[in-house]
């Protein structure tokens, strides 16, 4: 009789009121009398009703001790267009569920051997899959298919459609208010609500109305970002995936085009075809890569935490009028435009996480979610020191390897490459020329924080140096300058490059490195004497 109830009315919530004594009484002789009433009672919309069960596929009078009781949705599947799949980032073995294997065809699916009997019933293997869903970020539903194997597919949102087969059903959380939707679902709903109240400024009939709409648009986008901007690395990955799914060629900003056929690259139409922007950026990228390779060859790894970077130029695809180069993505994506497929607002790449903002974020007493996120991205206990060191390496490469003179200095900022790796970028080389000559590059002047050359990239970070025993910016600049000039690196640098960055509270403004002490001598004394002094120091 219990099998009868599970087959004909597995979805009815009314079964929770039946205990096993009642079932035993009815099965002892009242089945024939009860059958007509049960058939009348059977719900017409059975595929949308639910029933609780335990690990033996028996109606559960109470929750099992080892697992929270899920809810089963029979005769349906997550086949609707609004279903949102959830990728299981950890393997079944990592979650302690070795009975499963990751699917070779679907990133949101696990498979296991089907049990020898009980096809169409909920068994331990299905409950284990549901338990795994509860451990996967954003998973609220598991669609279970029973054929020659058990196929479990994870979903954040299940757009259910009817299914007449007995070998597919959906398990979901018991309490829908506890559902954890990933960023995809939340932002889709947010965009829909945004567009319902959005009035395009360029559709205004008069200039005053256009200005009012523009101001309203700015406020609406600000409110939208406060609610729906990514708040974790999982959200950021979902946002970047959302961008990559857009197959339409689109304008990111005036004269800047993104073509999905060239992922991770942008095309910039140059205002002045005669400018040297393309060639200067390409050579600066080559120079910086050489400096970083030399630091690696000498065993220096401090710049790996936040690598200095210049967007790479695709010289084969570029010409005198266009510049095809690597796209830089914002660090946190806090300025998204819901009217332009959630592209970052133009000009906000450096605003998203400028160096000054990073300093405030990492030194503020306020508990900001972005501070913990930034530490996670940098993979260092003291991100500020790692950023300062890389800023020194970047500036030394621009000043003393590329010898660039800036009429309008590019701003360094923290951004991401296509692989989501956080880097310290310097871009926009419009208005930059070559053949600079800075006296500290040839060693005729010591490197100190007192240097102030408006035309140089040299700008110590952070500007306000906290009390500590080392100046990480000057260390980075000095190490890069040493490999550029072919000088041996200080022993202290080689020792510290392999150990975690640790802070010190000793109040010293700047301790000159070996290179700084030897620099004034190099201009007027024999090179061998300078090298000897370097070794002794």
Buried (B, 14 or more C-beta within 10 A) or exposed (E): EBEEBBEBBBBBEEBEEBEEEEBEEBBEEEEEEBEEEBEEEEEEEBBEBBBBBBBBBBBBEEEEEEBEBBBBBBBBBBBEEEBBBBBBEBEBEEBEBEEBBBBEEBEBBBBBEBBEEEBBBBBEBBBBBBBBBBEBBBBBBBBBBBEEEBBBBBBBBBBBEEBEEBEBBBBBBEEEEEBBBBBBBBBBEBBEEBEEEBEEBEEBEEEEEBEBBEEBBEEBBEEBBEEBBBBBEBBBBBBBEBBEEEEEEBEBBEEBBBEEEBEBBBBBEBEEEEBBBBBBBBBBBBBBBBBBEBBEEBEBEBBBBBBBBBBBBBEEEBEEEBBBBBBBBBBBBBBBBBBBBBBBBBEBBBBBBBBEBBBBBBEEEEEEEBBEBBBEBBEBEBBBBBBBBBBBBBBBBBBBBBBBBBEEBBBBBBBBBBEEEBBBBBBBBBBBBEEBEBEBBBBBBBBBBEBEBEBBBBBBBBEEBEEBEBBBBBBBBBBBBBBBBEBBBBEEBBEBBEEEBEEEEEEEEBBBBBBBBBBBBBEEEEEEEBBEBBEEE
